Amino acid sequence: MTTVLISGASVAGPALAYWLHRYGYTPTVVERAPAPRPGGYAVDFRGASMTVLERMGILAKVQEKATHLGEVEYVNAAGKRVASTSSTALSGELEILRGDLVDILYAETSEHTEYVFGDSILSLTEDETGVDVVFESGRKRRFDLVIGADGLHSAVRRLAFGPESSYLHDLGYYVSVSTVANHMGLDYAGRLYNEPGRTIGAYSSRQNTEAKALFYFSSAKLDYDRRDIPAQKELVAAQFAGIGWEAPRLIEGMRNAPDFYFDSVSQIKMDRYSRGRIALVGDAGYCASPLSGMGTSLAIVGAYVLAGELHLAGGDHVRAFAAYDVRMRDLVTACQKQGVEGARWFIPATKSFLKLRNLMFRILPYMPWRNTIDEMSLKVGNAIELRTYEDLQPLRAVPPR
């Protein structure tokens, strides 16, 4: 069992390809986009994911591209500071722009991994010895295993496990991120403004030469075309119309931004992350939502564990996938719980809770338990015991089941 098709070339897919190649597999990555996707918001690492980056040999490269984001302050409508968070509360132990991380992972894998850009999986047909894949381009190929690393709206999950509605759990919010001018002069810092059910703001990036504009709002399920970007931009603008503060300039920057992200704040909950010869990794299998601060950590750790268990099982995907399910479960549960709890604090629903949140942030630095938030996040990030797979003796290879 050597050939593995991975759908998705963002974070989980290339990370998985790295480890599979290291263990002697032949990975192929298919990606709908015409090239590695640039842009995106900042992503961060906590706990076990830092260990995985080190074992991959890319920790120093990620550190070189770190955002070095410092304090994030909350302001009122007049722009007056009302509260702030520590540098690690939102950015973790290490933070990097998603596009920079994608570039690093692609550079680490492109020489030994086949990348197929501008295509995607249309159908999957599994039998006792492999999976026949038909691509949207019309090409047909056969692989020993297929892995979905294609995000919240995973096509592999839909084809192998059933409709998205069976697994997607909306948290009742939407998020949009765009690159805008750093017109507030943010110096390795962020600034946020809240009204009940809405959070808007920005943080500096690329040595303060630009900023990432954030828009979060609570809403019942919205009906929109996921491919109609201009319509999505107007939807976001309508949600923040008349909000005051810096909203008009941030909205205008969002409308003219070179990149744009919009989606529901949702989680994927599944009883198992595999079926037959098909498995899921990262957001495709266990999205914890952007409000967890753990999505990228989950993707990096999940790729490491999935490849490691395949290596340890000596080619027995049944044994490997079962072990992968068990080993990831506690970490996934902890990260998803943090995503739900984080929403209450990041997007307060009422004026009274908003005032309470700001008060707690103001007094926190003076309390004996001032490091509680950082300690809790680190505990979540370490809610898994990482095996050192290369030090373990693989089982004797077994015939495919």
N, C-alpha and C positions, 0 to 999 in steps of 0.2 A: 504494500500500500504506500504509494509515493506521491501521487499527483493530487493537489488540493486547489480547488477554485475558491477564491475569496472575492466576494462582492463588496466593493467599497474601498476607496483609496484615501480615506481621511486619516484617522489615527489608529483605530483598532485593526483595520485591514493590513496596513504596512507593518505594524508592530507584530502581528501574527505571522506575516510572511518572513520577517526577520528571524523569529525563533524557529519556524518550520524549516527554513533553509539550514539553520545551525544544527538541527537534528537529522538532516539528511533527506528531507522532503523536497518536492518540487512544487513551489507555489506559483499560481497565476492569479493576478489581481485584475478584475474588470471594474471599470468606473464609467458611469454615464457621462461625466464631464469630459471635455476634450483634453484636459491636462490636470495636474494636481490643483485643487481649489485654493486660490489665495484668499487673503482677508480673514474675516471672522473676529470674534471677540477674544479676550484673554482667557486662557485656561490655566488651571493650577494643579499642583501636585501636593499630596499629603501622605504621610505614613508609608505604607508598603510600596506605593508607586515610585517613591524616591529610590527604594532599593532596587526595583526593576530597572529603572533608568541607569543605575550604576552597573548592574549586571549586563545590560545591553552595551555598555561602553559609551553611552551618549550623554551622560549626566553633565559633563563639562561643556559639551556643545549646547545643551539646553540652557545651562547657566549663563553662557556667553550672550544668549538672546533674551535673558530675563528682562521683564518690564521694570523691575525695581519700584513697583508701585508702593507708595507710602500710605499716609493717612487718607481715609475717605471721610469727608465731612458732610453732614446733613445741614441744610439751610432752610430758612423760611421764605415766604414769597418775596421779601425784600432783599434776599441774598445774605441775610445775617446768619451766622453759624449758630446752630442750636444743639448739635451733638456731633460726635465723631466716633470712628472705630479705629482699632489698631491696624497696623500695616499687614498683619497676617490674617485678620478676621475674614477678609474677602479674597485675599490673594494667596493664602496658604503658605507652605514652606518655599514654594518656587512657582513663579508665574511666567507664562510666555504667551505670545500671540499664537492663536491656533494655526494661522498660515505659516508662521516660522517653524512650528513643530512639524507640520506636514512636510515642509521642505527638508528638514533634518531626516525624518523617517524615509522619505523617498530617496534621498542621497545614500542612505545606509543600505537600501534594498534594491535599487534599480539595476545594479550590475548582475545580480543573481536571480532576480524575480522578473517574470514576464508581466508587463503591464499592458492591458488592453483598454485604451481610453476611447471615449465616444461610443460606448456600447453598454448593454445591460442584459440581464437574464430575462428571457421571455417564458421559458418553461423548464421544469425539472422532472425527469422520469427516472426513478430509482429501481434497481433490481438487486439481486444478491451479491453482485460483484462490483457495482459502481453506479454512477449517476450520469445519465445522458442529459446534456444541456443544450437548449436551443437559445440563441441570442437574438436580440431584436434586429440585428443586422442580417439575420438569416443563417449565420454560421452555426454549425453543430459540432460539439466536442464531447468527449467523455472523460470523467474524472473519478478518482477513487472516493473523494470526499468533497462536499461543498459547504462553505462557511459564509453565513450572512453577517457582514460587518457594515451594513448599509443603513444604519441609523434608525431613528424613531419610526420612520415610515418604510420599514424594510420590505423590499419586494421578495426576498428569500423567505422571510417569515410568513408573508401572505401565501406564497406558493406552497410552502411545506407544512405550515401549521394552521392556516385558515385566515379569515378576514381580520383586519387590524382591529376592528371594534371588539373582538374577543379579548384583546390584551391591553389596549390603550386605555389608561385611566387619566382623564383630565383633572388637573388640580384647580381649575377655575380661573386661570390666568393666561395671558398672551405676552410674548416678548419680542422685541425688535432691537437689532443692533446695527449700527452703520458707522462708517468712518467719516468724521467731519473735521472741520478746522478747529484748532485749539483756541477758539476765540476768548475763552475765559482765562487763558494764560496758566493753565494747570501745570504745576511743576512736580512731576512724578506723584500725582495726587488725583483724587476723585472728588466730585461734588454732586450731591443728590438732593432732590426736592420731592417731598411726599404730599399728596392729598389722599384722603381715604380711598383705597382701591387703585391708586395710581402712583407710580414711581418714575421719575424722569431725571436724567443727569448725564454725566460724562466723566471719563477718566482719561488722562493723558497716555500716549503711547509713542513708540519710536522716538525716544529721547525728547519728548514733548513737542515734536514737530507736527503731531496730529492728535486727535482724540477719538474715542469710541463713544458714540451717543447711545444711551440705553433708554428704552421705553418698556415699562411693564404696566399692565393694567388687568384688573379683574373683569371677567365677562362670562356670560353664558356661552355655550358653544356657538361659534360663528360659522357661517356658510360662505366660503370664499374659494376662488380658484388658486391653488397652490403655485401655478405657473404664471399668474398674472401679477407681476411685480408692481407696475404702476398702481393697480387697484389696491394692492396691499399697503402701499405707501400712503394712499389717501385714507385708507381705513385707520391706520395708526394716527395720521394727522387729525382725523375727526375725533378720535378718542381723547386727544390732548388739546383740542381747540379751547381757547379761553382760560387755560390753566395758569397763565402768568409766568413770573420769574423769567428764566432764559428759554422757555418752551418755544416761542416763535422762531428764534434763531436755530435751535436744535432741530425743529421740524423742517425748516428750510434746508439745513444741512443734510438731513436725512433724505429729502426729496432729490437732492443733487449728488448724493453719495456715489462713489464708484463701486461700492458693495452694499448689500442689503440682506439682512436675515430677519425672517418673521416666522413664528410658529406658535403653537399652543405650548404651554408649560404642562407637560404630561409625563407620566411614568408608564413603563412597560412591565407588566407583571405576568409571569409564566410559572407553571408548575415545574417545567423542565426546559432546558435550553437546547435540547437536541431531539431529533426524531430520525431514526435510521442512520443514514450516512450524512445527514445534514444537521449542522449546529449553528448557533448564533453567538455573537460576541459583541460586547459594548452596548451601545444604545439599542441595537436591534433586539437584544435579548433581555436587557434589564436597565433601561434608561431610568435614571433617578431624577431627572429634570435639571435645568441650569441652576435652579435655586438650591440644589444640594451642594454645589461646589465640588462635586466628586465625579462628574461624568467622565472626564479624561483619565482620572486615576483608575476608575473602574475599567475603562477600555484598555489601558496599559497593563493592568494586573490581569484582566481576563484573558488577554492574548498570551501572556506569559504562562498562565495556568493551563489553558487549553492546549498549547503546543507542548508544554512539559508533560502533561498527562498522556498525550499521544505518544511521546517519546518513551515514557516510563512503561506504558502498556505494550510496547514492542509491536505496534501496528494493529492492536485490537481496539477498534474505534468504539465498540460497545462498552468495554471496560473503561476506556479513557473518557468518553462522554459522561458516563455515570459518575466517575470521580470528579470531573469538572463541575457537574451540577452541585455535588455535595460541598466541594471546597469553596465555591463562590457564594453559596447561599447566605452565610452570615454577613459577609461584606455587602452584598446587594441589599439585604434587609436593613442594615444599619444606614447605608447611604440613602435609601429611599425614605426612611424615617426622617433623616436630616433634611431632605428635600421638602417634605411636608411641613416640618417645624420651621424651616427657614423662611417659608412663604409668609408666615404670620408676622415675622419681624421685618422683612424686606418690603412688604406691601401691606402695611397696616390697614385693616378694614374700617376702622372707626377713628374719629378724632380723639376719643378718650384713650384708645390703645396707642395711637400715634404719640400722644403726649407722654404716656407711660414709657414707651420705648425710648424716646429721647431723654427722659429723666434717668432711666437706667443706664444708658450709654454715658451720660455726663458723670454719674457718680461711680461708675464701674472702676475707673483707674485708681480710686481711693479706697477700694474695698479689699479685704483679705482674699476674696475669691476673684480678683480682677483678671486672672489668667484662665478662668473657667471656660470661656468660649474657645480659646485656642486649644486647651487641653481636651475638650469634648470633640472638636473636629479632628484632632490628631488620633484620638481613640477610635473614631469612626474609620479613619484611614488605615488603621492597623487592625481592623476587625477580621483579619485573616492571617493564618500562619503560612508563610511562604516556604515551600520546599526548594531546596537547591537541586534541581533536577539533574544537572550534569554530574553531580556527585553520587547519584543513585544508579544502581544497576538495572537497566531495562529488563523486562520480562522477555523470555524467548519469543520471537515473532510467531504469531499464530496464523492459521489460514483465515481468510476473510469469512465473516459470518453472514 
